[in-house]
Amino acid sequence: MKNFSYHVTIIAFICLLSSCSFLEDDGLTPIEKERLELEESVYSYKVLFWKYMKMAQKAQYVNKDVYPELLPVKEKLGNIENLAKMYNKKSNNDELSALDYVSVYKDFTETKDYIKETDEDILPSILEFNHSKNKKELTAEEKELYKSGEHFLFSAAAMLFRDLGREIALYEITKVDMEKFPEGEEKCLYRLFRSMLFLEKGMIYLTEEELTQNINYIANNKDVDFTSYYLFLYGKQLSREQAKDVSLSINYLLRGVDRLIIGGEKEQGALDDFQAFLDIANKLGVQTELTLAIETYLHLKNEDSEKAIVSLLKLKESNMLSDKEKKSIDEAIEYLKDREPGKVLNSVYDKYFLSKIVMKYSWNKVKELDWRRFMKERGFENADVLFDKINTVREFVENIEKYTTEQGIKEAGKELKEGSEELWDKAKNYWNEN
C-alpha cells in the first residue's frame, strides 16, 4: 500500500509538471507571440493621449451634414470643444494656464477607456477633409488608403520630435494596413520604416518578415523604380539601377542585424546578408560607418585581426560615435592585437554594439529626410500645419504630465492659489474627481 501511494504521488507530480508545461506551450509561433505582445504593449499613456487628441480633432469635422452617422462617436468623446479652444489659444500664442491643462486632463480621463477600445479609423482621416475641399469625392477604397497613408505620415513626423518619439511612431505604424497598398516603391518604404521600429522594439521575428518581403519583391522585380523616393526624400537623382541597389542593400543590412540578434541557425543567414550588403556598397563605391562596421564584423568572423583593426580605426573617426563608443573601439583594437581566437565577438565588439551603430546611423538618416516635402508630395498640403499641431501635442503631453504628477499637482496648486482662490477650488474639484 505504501509503495502504491508512493507511485501515485510520483505519477501525480509528473502529471502536474506536464500540465504546467502544457500551459506554458500555447502553440503559438514566435512571430504570433510578438504580434500579441505588440497589441498589448502599444498603448502607453502618451499614445492614449495622442490618440484622444487626434480623435477629437477629426470628430470636429462631423456634424448633421457630414458623416451624421458618427455623431454618437463624437458625443462619446466628451468635451472636445474644450480641446479646440486650447488649440486656438495656443495657435494665437496665448499662454495656457495650469487650469487649462488640468481641465483637458479631466476630459481625457473621463473618456480614456473608450479611446483605448475604439478604433480611431471609424472616423475619417484629416487627409480626406483636406482633399475634399476642392476636389472630387473620394471612393471608399481611396478613403482607406488615405487613412493608412496618414498613419504612416504621422509615424514619420512623430520621429522628428524626440519627446514624442518611438512610442507614437510605433502606434501609428501598426495602424498602417499594408494590404491596402499595391506592391511597389511606396509600400517598400513603409515596410522598411516599420521594420526599423519593430527592430528597436525587440520584435525580431516581425522585423525579419517585413524585410524579407521587401528583399523578395525588389530582387524579383527587375523593373522596379525607386528613383522618385531618393529624389523627393534625399534630393538625389539616381539611376534606376542605383536606386534599386541602394534600396536592396539597406534591407539586407537591417535583416542581417536582425538575424544576428535572433541567433542560432539564423546567424549564417545574417553573414550572407552582410556580404550582400557589402557587395552592393563596393559596387557603388560607397564607404560609410555602416560599411566599416559590417566589414569589421566579417573580418572578425574570418579571424582576420589585421583587416579588422584597419576598419575599426576608420570607424573611430566618425562624428556619429560617442566618446564611450570610441573608447570601446580602442578596447577592441587593443584586444585584437593579442587575443585568443573567437573571443572578441562575445566581448567588446559584439552583435549588440554592431546593431547599435547600424540603428543609430539609420535613424540619423531618417531624421535628415525632408519629411515635410514628402508629406506634401503625398497630398498632405498643410504639412506645415501638421508639424505645428504635433509640436502642440508634445507641449500638451509635457505640461499635462507636469500638472498631474504628485509633485506637479503641488506646483500647480501653488500657481493657482497665487492667481485666484476660485481657480484653485475649481482645480481641486477636478483632481478630486479623478
Buried (B, 14 or more C-beta within 10 A) or exposed (E): EEEEEEEEEEEEEEEEEEEEEEEEEEEEEEBEEBBEBBEEEBBEBBBBBBBBBBBBBBBBBBEEEEBEEBEEBBEEBBBBEBBBBBBEBBEEEEEBBBBBBBBBBBBBBBBBEBBEEBEBBEBBBBBBBBBBEEEEEBEEEEBBBBBBBBBBBBBBBBBBBEEBBBBBBBBBBBBBEBEBBEEEBBBBBBBBBBBBBBBBBEBBBBBBBBBBBBBEBBBEEEEBEBBEBBBBBBEEEBEEEBBBBBBBBBBBBBBBBBBBBBEEEBBEBBBBBBBBBBEBBEEBEBEBBBBBBBBBBBBBBEEBBEBBBBBBBBBBEBEEBEEEBBEBBEBBBEBBEEBEEEEBEEEBBBBEBBBBBBBBBBBEBBEEBEBBEBBBBBBBBBBEEBBEBBBBBBEBBEBBBBBBEEEBBEEBBEBBEEEEEEBBEBBBEBBEEE
